[in-house]
Amino acid sequence: MNVHTHSRIVHCVAVIVICAAAVLTYANSFDCAFQFDDAHAITDNEKIRDLKAFTAKAMWTKINGRAVAYLTLAINYYLHEYQLFGYHMANLLFHSLAGIAVYAFICMVLQTPGIRDQGRVRAIAPIAGFTALIFVVHPIQTQAVTYIVQRMTVLAALFYVLAMCCYIRGRLAMHSGGLRSTALPWFVLVLFFGAAGILSKQNAASFPLAILVIEFVLLRNPAHPRTLPYFLLAAVAMVLSAAAVIAVTGISTGSSPTTDLSRGEYIFAALRAIVRYVKLLLLPVNQNLDYDMDLRPGAFHPAQIGTVIVIGILVFVACRSWRRDHILTFGILWMFVALSVESFVVDSLYPVNEHRMYLAMPGAVLIVVHLCFQLLQSSPRTAYIALAAVTVSHAAAAHRRNLVWKTPVSLWGDAVSKAPGKARAAHNLGFAYAKAGDPENALVQYRNAVELDAEYADAHVSLGKALLKIDDLDGAIRHFETAHLLEPKNVDVLNHLGSIRNRRGEAEKAIVYYSRVVEIDPTYVHALFNIANAWRELGNIDQAIRYYKLALEQQPDYVDALNNLGTLYSQSGDTEAAAQCFRKSIAIKPRYGNALLNLADLEAAAGRFEAAIPLYEQFLAMSPRNAMALEHLGWAQQVSGDLDKAIIAYKQALEVDPGRKTSVQNLLTVYDKLQRYEDAYPVALAAKKQFPGDKHVRKNVAVILKKHSAFEQHTPTATDESR
């Protein structure tokens, strides 16, 4: 067997082992629920429901600048809508591909002149293999893999690493043939994969910096200093290319919420986050979705001092290893470059997020694996056993960590147990309880969040909404007003304050709040709709119609606004416009009961019973116990001459609501027309007792009783007939 054949077999085995490890580690993640940001990115995101929309150029400059990642979500939706298995399977596939890419990348890194010339590495495949294995199974990766929406992180890293592989291949090709050789296609692929990475998640915008690291740590040959200007020019071209991609696609890296920290305070917080990542890399215990970290601990706080020491050690090792061990220098620089955008460029209220380490892991894990082989170079077998044990233990820990991601309650319950002082964790646990149908525990957690952070506006809003559901209007107003003080331009808060006033019968005060919403955001369709409802309650039909129309300008398919507008047109006598509104509502939402019933009543009032009856029947198929609709159906059938069906409808209406006088009267009238006095008699007796003071019912009853008596006198008995 020749060397090349042996290498191919080794690489194939490595790929199989990497994929198998990924599958075994994440085999229990396929039923983990949609979590947190999955709502606006997947379940509530209409943009991914139309796969054809991605053929439009404009789509690639929208969707938060992450069109490639959203395209994969759109494909998932096209294939199986919201079935969890498919989304998790895709995440696992991308993660496995990233693991294979890391393996190939590390193999190439270890064969670059900067590493080969130092003679530091003899076991290329084992080091690359264990680096990729630990990358795939490490528990810190669960947030990027099991959390569906974070496939953006996985895809960005996959394309990022592929771009680095292509750059190394291109540069090595230049050694033999120059730029006109086979190098040029590789550099084109660098730009392609770099752009794909950025279009998956903006943290990939650091890929030109990674190229600089590769160039000056792994590829630059000190024996040929004349090449330095040329490579500097190439590196600048890469930076400009990345900037062009960002400019053309309209990508903004400032997608996270800003903080009130100074730049220096935020950088220190980001450095402390890096220290936390290093700790999790070496000892992945007490993982949390939402770490509780004091962002202003003070200059001489132990956490700050520890951060300075750890970062100082990393910088010292990177510089010290420049001449002796390029692997250490490369690994440390890679980690800092990979974290640069999310940790230092984008401000975030939550600087510690485990998924941010995904791209940094190849460099960080390479350091650990390399040091293990160096320390145990006299006993390679011991190094294999130690790294295999680490791989298995990490895989088991990640497998257990997946269980936490099963439901929102389990995820945020875990976060609260590990960070009991974190208001956001308590608030999100409350939201998870509310979504799971447990309002009592939701209230407990919302109150806990407010107690932990009295200036947490979102917690006050959620608590206000929860109190509304139990009709505690005073408590709801108190928390919504607090939220309004904290965020005066929060239109959701103002809209709720208006709704509470409206529920209290204070329509004029409600309009004031709704009007503030519209002043801040003229496109806030729900406020426009609510203003229309309030004017309707006040009897100002013209103003109500005006605001319903404004709401429909913003959202033409707003069926409630269409239905209410149709009702007002009907009341003002414009039946044609009313019917048009109802029909449009039904066209948008065929099972919209209110519009069906209103249109049926409109058709019946116009004498078009052949059109009204099917509409009543369609409505009753959805709401079979609606007494009013049954009565109206009976009336339409009665007037159109189908008396037997009318009797059935009236009887069903009275089964649902025995106190409907009009149904009783109509039923007696139909019986009278059919001369079915035996059937009418018990109904009349019951009505006489039930409505003793109603003169109209009394009149109908008297007629039936009189005719029933006459009917009995003239009806021969069975004995008479036998005679």
C-alpha positions, 0 to 999 in steps of 0.5 A, spaced: 500 500 500 503 506 497 503 512 502 497 516 498 492 510 499 494 510 506 492 517 507 486 517 503 484 511 508 486 515 514 482 521 512 476 517 510 476 513 517 477 520 520 471 523 516 466 517 518 468 517 526 467 525 526 460 524 523 459 518 528 461 522 534 456 528 532 450 523 531 451 519 537 452 526 541 446 529 538 441 523 537 437 525 543 436 533 540 431 531 535 425 533 539 428 539 542 423 544 542 423 551 538 426 556 543 427 563 544 429 567 538 426 561 534 420 564 534 421 571 530 426 567 526 422 561 524 415 560 527 413 567 526 417 569 520 413 569 514 419 570 510 421 563 510 414 561 508 415 562 501 421 559 498 420 562 491 421 569 494 429 568 495 429 568 487 428 576 488 435 580 489 432 584 494 431 578 499 438 577 499 439 584 502 434 583 507 432 578 513 437 581 517 443 580 512 443 573 513 440 570 507 444 564 506 442 561 513 434 564 512 434 560 505 436 553 509 430 555 514 426 556 508 428 549 505 426 546 512 419 549 512 418 548 504 419 540 506 416 539 512 413 546 515 414 546 523 416 539 524 422 539 529 426 533 526 427 536 520 430 542 523 435 539 528 437 534 522 439 540 518 443 543 524 446 536 525 448 535 518 451 542 518 455 541 524 458 534 521 460 538 515 463 543 520 467 538 523 469 535 517 472 542 514 475 543 521 479 536 520 481 538 513 483 545 515 487 543 521 491 537 516 493 543 512 495 548 517 500 542 520 503 542 513 504 549 512 511 552 512 511 555 518 509 549 522 513 544 518 519 548 518 519 548 525 519 540 526 513 541 531 508 536 528 509 528 526 502 526 527 498 530 523 492 526 522 491 524 529 492 531 532 487 534 526 482 528 528 482 529 535 481 537 534 475 535 530 472 530 534 473 535 540 470 540 536 464 536 534 462 533 541 464 539 546 458 541 550 459 548 549 457 547 542 450 545 544 448 552 544 450 552 537 447 546 534 441 544 539 438 551 539 435 551 532 436 558 530 444 558 531 445 554 525 447 561 523 453 560 527 454 553 524 454 555 517 458 562 518 463 557 521 463 552 516 464 557 510 469 561 514 473 555 515 472 553 508 475 559 506 481 558 510 482 552 507 482 555 500 486 560 501 492 555 504 491 551 498 491 557 493 498 560 497 501 553 497 499 553 489 503 559 488 509 557 491 510 552 485 506 556 479 505 563 481 498 567 481 497 564 474 497 557 476 492 553 479 492 558 485 487 563 482 481 559 482 482 557 490 482 565 491 476 566 488 473 560 492 476 564 498 471 570 496 465 566 495 466 562 501 467 568 505 461 572 502 457 566 504 459 566 511 458 573 512 451 572 509 450 566 514 452 571 520 456 577 520 461 575 525 464 571 519 466 578 517 473 577 520 475 572 515 480 577 512 484 578 519 484 570 519 487 570 513 493 575 515 494 570 521 495 564 517 499 569 512 504 571 517 504 565 522 503 559 517 505 561 510 510 567 510 517 565 509 522 569 512 528 567 507 524 571 502 523 578 505 521 581 498 515 577 498 512 581 504 509 587 500 506 582 495 502 579 501 501 585 504 497 587 498 494 581 497 491 581 505 489 588 504 485 586 497 482 581 502 480 586 507 477 591 501 473 585 498 470 583 505 468 590 506 465 590 499 461 584 500 458 588 507 457 594 503 453 591 497 449 587 501 447 592 506 449 588 512 450 591 519 454 588 524 450 592 530 444 588 530 445 587 538 442 591 543 447 597 546 449 598 553 450 604 557 457 601 558 463 605 556 467 603 551 473 601 556 468 597 560 465 593 555 471 591 552 473 589 559 466 585 560 468 582 553 475 580 555 472 577 562 467 573 557 473 570 553 476 568 560 469 564 561 470 561 555 477 558 556 474 556 563 468 552 559 473 549 554 477 546 559 472 544 564 465 545 561 460 544 567 455 549 570 453 551 563 448 556 562 444 560 557 444 566 561 450 567 565 449 572 571 456 577 570 456 583 573 458 588 568 461 593 573 465 589 578 470 595 579 477 596 577 480 591 583 475 586 583 478 579 583 474 578 577 477 584 573 484 582 576 483 574 574 481 577 567 488 581 566 492 575 568 489 570 564 489 575 558 496 577 559 498 569 559 495 568 553 498 574 550 505 572 553 504 565 550 502 567 543 508 572 543 513 567 546 511 562 541 512 566 535 519 563 534 518 556 537 511 554 536 507 557 531 501 552 533 500 556 540 501 562 536 496 561 531 491 557 536 491 563 540 490 569 535 485 565 531 481 565 537 481 572 538 480 573 531 474 569 531 471 572 537 473 579 535 466 581 531 461 579 536 465 580 543 469 587 541 465 590 535 458 589 537 455 591 543 451 586 547 447 586 553 449 579 554 456 579 553 457 571 555 454 567 549 456 560 548 455 559 541 460 565 540 465 560 541 463 555 535 468 559 530 473 560 535 473 552 537 478 550 532 484 554 534 482 553 542 482 545 541 488 545 537 492 548 542 489 543 547 490 537 543 497 539 541 500 540 548 497 534 550 501 530 544 507 535 546 507 533 554 506 526 552 510 525 546 514 520 549 508 515 550 503 517 544 499 511 546 498 515 553 496 521 549 491 517 545 488 514 551 487 521 554 484 525 548 479 519 547 477 519 554 476 527 554 472 526 547 467 520 550 466 525 557 465 531 553 460 527 548 456 524 554 456 531 557 453 534 551 448 529 550 446 530 557 446 538 556 441 536 550 436 534 555 436 541 558 433 544 551 427 539 551 422 545 552 422 552 554 421 551 561 426 546 562 431 551 559 429 557 563 428 553 569 436 551 568 438 558 567 434 560 573 437 555 578 444 557 576 443 564 576 437 566 581 439 573 581 438 574 573 432 578 572 432 576 564 432 568 566 426 569 571 422 573 566 423 568 560 422 562 565 415 566 566 414 567 559 415 559 558 410 557 563 405 562 560 406 559 553 405 552 557 399 554 560 401 555 567 399 562 568 400 561 576 407 559 575 408 565 570 406 570 575 411 568 580 416 568 575 414 575 572 414 578 580 421 575 581 423 578 575 421 585 577 423 584 584 430 582 581 430 588 577 425 594 578 427 597 572 426 591 567 421 594 562 419 587 559 418 584 566 413 589 567 410 589 561 409 581 561 407 582 569 401 587 566 399 582 561 398 576 566 394 581 571 390 583 565 388 575 564 386 575 571 382 581 571 386 585 576 386 591 572 389 596 577 395 591 578 396 591 570 395 599 570 401 600 575 406 595 571 404 598 565 405 605 567 412 603 570 414 600 564 411 607 560 416 611 565 422 606 563 420 606 556 416 612 554 416 611 547 414 603 547 408 603 543 406 596 546 405 599 553 401 605 550 397 600 546 395 596 553 394 602 557 389 604 552 386 597 552 385 597 559 382 604 559 377 601 554 375 595 558 373 600 564 369 604 559 373 610 559 373 610 551 375 617 551 381 616 555 383 610 551 383 614 545 388 619 548 393 613 549 392 610 542 393 616 539 400 617 542 401 610 539 400 613 532 404 619 533 410 615 535 408 609 530 403 611 524 404 604 522 402 601 528 396 597 525 393 595 532 392 602 535 389 604 529 384 598 529 383 600 537 382 607 536 376 605 531 373 601 536 373 606 541 370 611 536 365 606 535 363 605 542 362 613 543 357 612 537 362 616 532 361 612 526 365 617 521 371 617 525 370 609 526 370 608 519 376 613 518 380 609 523 378 602 520 380 604 513 387 607 516 388 600 519 387 597 512 391 601 509 397 599 513 394 591 513 389 590 507 388 583 510 386 585 517 380 581 517 377 584 524 378 591 521 374 589 515 369 585 519 368 591 523 368 596 517 362 592 514 358 592 520 358 600 520 357 600 513 351 595 514 348 600 520 349 606 516 345 603 510 350 602 505 349 594 504 353 593 498 359 596 501 358 592 507 357 585 503 364 587 500 367 588 506 364 581 509 366 577 502 373 580 502 374 577 510 371 571 508 376 570 502 382 572 506 380 567 512 374 562 509 373 560 516 372 567 519 365 566 523 364 573 524 364 575 517 360 569 515 354 570 520 354 578 518 354 576 511 348 571 512 344 576 516 345 581 510 343 576 505 337 574 509 335 582 510 335 583 503 331 577 502 336 573 498 335 566 503 338 562 497 345 565 499 344 566 506 342 559 508 349 556 506 352 561 509 349 560 516 350 552 515 357 554 514 358 558 520 354 552 524 359 547 522 364 551 526 360 553 531 354 548 532 351 551 539 350 558 537 343 559 538 342 566 535 345 563 528 340 557 529 335 561 530 337 566 524 337 559 520 330 557 522 328 564 520 331 564 513 328 557 512 321 558 514 321 564 510 323 560 504 318 555 505 322 549 508 318 549 514 320 542 516 328 544 516 326 551 520 323 546 526 329 543 526 333 549 527 328 552 532 329 546 536 336 546 536 336 553 538 332 552 544 336 546 546 342 551 547 338 557 549 331 555 552 330 562 554 330 565 546 323 567 546 323 569 538 325 562 537 319 559 541 314 564 537 317 562 531 317 555 532 309 556 534 308 559 528 311 554 524 307 549 527 301 553 526 302 553 519 303 546 519 297 545 523 301 540 528 298 542 534 300 536 538 307 538 537 305 545 538 301 544 545 307 542 550 311 548 547 306 552 548 305 550 555 312 551 557 312 558 554 306 560 558 310 558 564 316 561 562 314 567 559 308 569 563 309 576 563 310 577 555 304 579 551 306 577 545 308 570 547 302 570 551 298 571 544 301 566 541 300 561 546 293 562 547 292 561 539 295 554 539 292 552 546 285 554 542 286 551 536 289 545 540 283 544 544 278 545 537 283 540 534 282 535 539 274 535 539 274 534 532 279 528 532 276 521 533 279 517 538 282 510 536 275 507 540 271 511 535 275 509 529 274 501 531 266 502 532 
